[in-house]
Amino acid sequence: MKFSLRHSTLAVVLAAWGSSQNLAAQNAPVPLTPPPVQPAWEAVATAGLTLTKGNSDTMLANLGIASAKKWNQNEVALAAGFSYGENAGTKNVDNVNGSAQYNRLLSENAFLGLKLNAVKDAIADLEYRVTISPLVGYYFIKETNTLLRAEIGPSYILESLGGVNKSYAGLRVGERFEHKFNDRAKMWEAADFIPQVDRLSKYVVTAELGVDSVITGGLSLRAVLQDTYDNIPALGRKSNDIRLITGIAYKF
């Protein structure tokens, strides 16, 4: 009888202790899972300088910076550049430009976006041209080392060309291609075609072709060929402006 009572008491004590342990475990704080690390901005700064003295006296300098970030369904790209040159003491290059683009992915390949672009070119007698372009786009190729996308949408342009200020509606059609050959070399090209909707004979085409080759670490050699074609330029100016920009790029 005493033996059974002792065992019953021990069983009750053990059951109560087990229940308290389960309750403590249920009330124990759950370890917090750290939030996923968001992708950082990727930025590249470029600089180049070309000087000649002697039989020719020329100077060409250029500076640029570009930054991009992709996270969740969002893509942002920012860029700005400045070029200045002289030939025998006469200014022959004076260009400032900047752009910003935001894309919101609707699926793996389709997206909506907005692109802003601004440029000033004293040699072309362009005081300013600001282009605002809502867009719809699609990635035809979206692989680790290769991207190809196309975009289309309306545009609103404000410009001061040859001393004449005006604004008009346009239609923008654009594309961009990028390819990485390996971890040390890549190339890209892009083009935009923007005609004035109520005067299709007036249009502006911009195009860019670039290559980049890593030297060491974040340093690389870069060459970019840019072309701007305005089929109705300012009075006394040519339609086509071509620039070859070479220099050092630093990724940070």
FENNOR-V462006 format. One record per helix or strand. SS is the DSSP state (H for helix, E for strand). FROM is the first residue (numbers start at 0). TO is the last residue. If there is no record, write none. Layout:
# FENNOR-V462006
ss=SS from=FROM to=TO
ss=SS from=FROM to=TO
This chain:
# FENNOR-V462006
ss=H from=1 to=26
ss=E from=41 to=51
ss=E from=57 to=70
ss=E from=73 to=86
ss=E from=89 to=104
ss=E from=109 to=120
ss=E from=125 to=141
ss=E from=145 to=160
ss=E from=163 to=179
ss=E from=184 to=195
ss=E from=198 to=215
ss=E from=218 to=229
ss=E from=239 to=250
